[in-house]
Amino acid sequence: MTTTSSRFFDEIAKLMNSAAGAAQGVRREIDTLVKAQVERVLNELEVVKREEFDAVKEMASRAREENDRLLGRIAELERRVGGTTGSAEPASQAQSTTPPSAAPPPFPASESGSSGTPQNRA
């Protein structure tokens, strides 16, 4: 009788191991499906990846630094030009030689909101 009960418990142990393996396979399959669904939703929402965000953030920071550097350089050049010509007004305040009719037209009414700035169309 001990051999029979031992065999019985061995068979139950094998069955449990098989069930555990099947459950792990189902879990992996569900994980894969959920991950694919989440990625699809994020792509539809046009959410950017962290790496892309960090890259653009770094580019914007560099552009701001370059802009500040160039503004300082322009101010220095305007100071020099203003000092050598004897003109009282800086070059940035000098009248434009472009006639008003040659200036670019404002934003078309169809693309501007009440503030006069273009709106994003999604």
C-alpha positions as CSV (number, residue, x, y, z in Angstrom):
1,M,0.0,0.0,0.0
2,T,2.9,2.4,0.6
3,T,4.0,2.0,-3.0
4,T,0.6,2.8,-4.2
5,S,0.2,5.9,-2.1
6,S,3.8,7.0,-3.0
7,R,3.0,6.6,-6.7
8,F,-0.2,8.5,-6.2
9,F,1.6,11.4,-4.6
10,D,4.3,11.3,-7.3
11,E,1.6,11.7,-9.9
12,I,0.0,14.5,-8.1
13,A,3.4,16.3,-7.8
14,K,3.9,15.9,-11.5
15,L,0.5,17.3,-12.2
16,M,1.1,20.3,-9.9
17,N,4.4,21.0,-11.7
18,S,2.7,20.9,-15.0
19,A,0.0,23.2,-13.8
20,A,2.6,25.6,-12.5
21,G,4.5,25.6,-15.8
22,A,1.3,26.2,-17.7
23,A,0.4,29.1,-15.3
24,Q,3.8,30.7,-15.9
25,G,3.3,30.4,-19.7
26,V,-0.1,32.1,-19.4
27,R,1.4,34.8,-17.3
28,R,4.1,35.5,-19.9
29,E,1.5,35.6,-22.6
30,I,-0.7,38.1,-20.7
31,D,2.4,40.2,-19.9
32,T,3.2,40.4,-23.6
33,L,-0.4,41.3,-24.6
34,V,-0.6,44.0,-21.9
35,K,2.7,45.5,-22.9
36,A,1.7,45.6,-26.6
37,Q,-1.6,47.2,-25.7
38,V,0.0,49.9,-23.5
39,E,2.6,50.7,-26.3
40,R,-0.3,51.0,-28.8
41,V,-2.2,53.4,-26.6
42,L,0.9,55.5,-25.9
43,N,1.7,55.7,-29.6
44,E,-1.8,56.8,-30.4
45,L,-1.5,59.5,-27.7
46,E,1.8,60.6,-29.4
47,V,3.6,60.5,-26.1
48,V,7.4,61.0,-26.6
49,K,9.9,58.7,-25.1
50,R,12.1,59.9,-22.2
51,E,15.3,59.8,-24.3
52,E,13.7,62.0,-27.0
53,F,12.4,64.5,-24.4
54,D,15.9,64.7,-22.8
55,A,17.5,65.2,-26.2
56,V,15.2,68.0,-27.1
57,K,15.6,69.6,-23.7
58,E,19.4,69.6,-24.1
59,M,19.1,71.1,-27.5
60,A,16.8,73.9,-26.2
61,S,19.3,74.6,-23.4
62,R,22.1,74.9,-25.8
63,A,20.0,77.1,-28.1
64,R,19.2,79.4,-25.1
65,E,22.9,79.6,-24.2
66,E,23.8,80.4,-27.8
67,N,21.1,83.0,-28.0
68,D,22.3,84.7,-24.8
69,R,25.9,84.7,-26.2
70,L,24.8,86.2,-29.5
71,L,22.6,88.8,-27.8
72,G,25.7,89.9,-25.9
73,R,27.7,90.0,-29.1
74,I,25.0,92.1,-30.8
75,A,24.9,94.5,-27.9
76,E,28.6,94.9,-28.0
77,L,28.6,95.5,-31.8
78,E,25.8,98.0,-31.5
79,R,27.7,99.8,-28.8
80,R,30.7,100.0,-31.1
81,V,28.8,101.1,-34.1
82,G,26.9,103.7,-32.0
83,G,30.2,105.0,-30.5
84,T,32.1,105.4,-33.8
85,T,29.4,107.0,-35.9
86,G,28.3,109.5,-33.3
87,S,24.7,108.4,-33.7
88,A,22.6,108.8,-30.5
89,E,20.4,105.8,-31.2
90,P,21.6,102.2,-31.4
91,A,21.5,100.3,-34.6
92,S,18.6,98.2,-33.4
93,Q,16.4,101.3,-33.1
94,A,17.4,102.7,-36.5
95,Q,14.6,103.0,-39.1
96,S,14.2,100.0,-41.4
97,T,15.0,100.5,-45.1
98,T,12.3,98.0,-46.0
99,P,9.2,99.7,-47.1
100,P,6.0,98.7,-45.2
101,S,4.5,97.2,-48.3
102,A,7.3,94.7,-48.6
103,A,6.8,93.4,-45.0
104,P,5.4,89.9,-44.8
105,P,1.6,89.7,-44.3
106,P,0.2,88.8,-40.9
107,F,-1.1,85.4,-40.2
108,P,-4.2,84.5,-42.3
109,A,-7.4,84.8,-40.4
110,S,-8.2,81.1,-40.9
111,E,-5.1,80.0,-38.9
112,S,-5.1,82.6,-36.1
113,G,-7.2,82.7,-33.0
114,S,-8.4,85.8,-31.2
115,S,-4.8,86.5,-29.9
116,G,-3.4,86.7,-33.5
117,T,-1.1,83.7,-33.0
118,P,-1.2,80.5,-35.0
119,Q,-3.0,77.6,-33.5
120,N,-2.0,74.0,-33.6
121,R,-4.3,71.7,-35.6
122,A,-4.5,68.2,-34.3
